[in-house]
Amino acid sequence: MNQTLLALANTSQTYRKMLNLYWSTILLTVILEFAIQRLHFQVSPADILPSLIWQAFLLALLTGGVDLLYRYRNVQSDWLLIMMGILYASSIIVMNPTIGIVPAIFIFPILTSVLAFNRKRIAGVFFLVLVSFALLYALSSPLRHTMQPMHMIGILFLYTGTTVIALAITSSGIELLNNLKHATEAKQELLVKNIIMDTLSKIDALTDVYNHKTFHEYLEKLIEQNELNELSLQLAILDIDNFKRINDTYGHWVGDIVLMRVASIIKETVTPHDFVARYGGEEFAVIFTEKTLDEAHRLSELIRQRLFVTMHPELNSKSVTISIGLQEYAKGKGKEALFKGADASLYAAKRTGKNKTVIHSFPQDVMPSISPGFVPKKAAE
């Protein structure tokens, strides 16, 4: 059975409504039977009321038991509802055996079985209805006297026709829900593909950080926030020292490994509020947000130091170094000035010996700090 239909058939809301319908049917049955007996058969209230009260009591007892199971045991069984329908119909037939059309009430449990959205269930209910009607016919002589051959044929035709309609409704419902399920799955698949494509368009395939285009889009938005809300903003441009020599000496595949490892260390070092991108070639860019210049400088130095002590097996266990240019955004200066300052700082770091962080705001270079007694292995040249 389709799982979506199963969930639909077993929803608490549907089950609660069916139980409410059964409670309403008790009252409606008593009123209609009383009216029929009074108007059609001229039976006095004293003669009919005791049997009606007894019938209502038994039906209420049955419905109350199912309702309690639902309320306190969370039991939701379509078979319980179906059997209740058969018992309801049987009680009405027993109370009114001389009315030829009354056995038609057995279509009620057949229609109730549609809620199960299960063809076998509907066929099973049809069989139970036939058995129930046969038992009532055999046990009730007034019913046998009332049911003429034409009545029998009509009733059986009604049961069969109702069952065929129930099966058709179920088949149409299953087909509709299957089509809806497939359409939903196709839509979800397309959504996932779009998300993946959007992500791929923003991420550098080699290093798994943001690419050049996304970096500029993000930086422009952050500058707008800085202008509106005075969001603190620093830009660091990081360049791997002597990267061309690494490629020429060890091969481009080793260069790719180094790029991936450098990107990974940068991502691990910055905070979730920062933005890391591969700016191009061996250059990376980090946008620091919600930090002071000193905090941005501390993180930049931490990145540089972690790379300085990371040994690469592909480089004969040597390390690589990076030079960093750091610039804080000044309100009203724009993106071009920010880049010029960071780029100038990077150039100063390269020109004055590499493997250092230079802040554009200060004329002097900020040299790397190494713990006393620590002697790192020689960096890859």
Secondary structure, 3 states (H helix, E strand, C coil): CCHHHHHHHCCHHHHHHHHHHHHHHHHHHHHHHHHHHHHCCCCCHHHHHHHHHHHHHHHHHHHHHHHHHHHHHCCCCHHHHHHHHHHHHHHHHHHCCCCCCHHHHHHHHHHHHHHHCCHHHHHHHHHHHHHHHHHHHHHCHHHHHHCCHHHHHHHHHHHHHHHHHHHHHHHHHHHHHHHHHHHHHHHHHHHHHHHHHHHHHHECCCCCCECHHHHHHHHHHHHHHHHHHCCCEEEEEEEECCHHHHHHHHCHHHHHHHHHHHHHHHHHHCCCCCEEEEEECCEEEEEEECCCHHHHHHHHHHHHHHHHCCCEHHHCCEECCEEEEEEECCCCCHHHHHHHHHHHHHHHHHHCCCCCEEECCCCCCECCCCCCCCCCCCECC
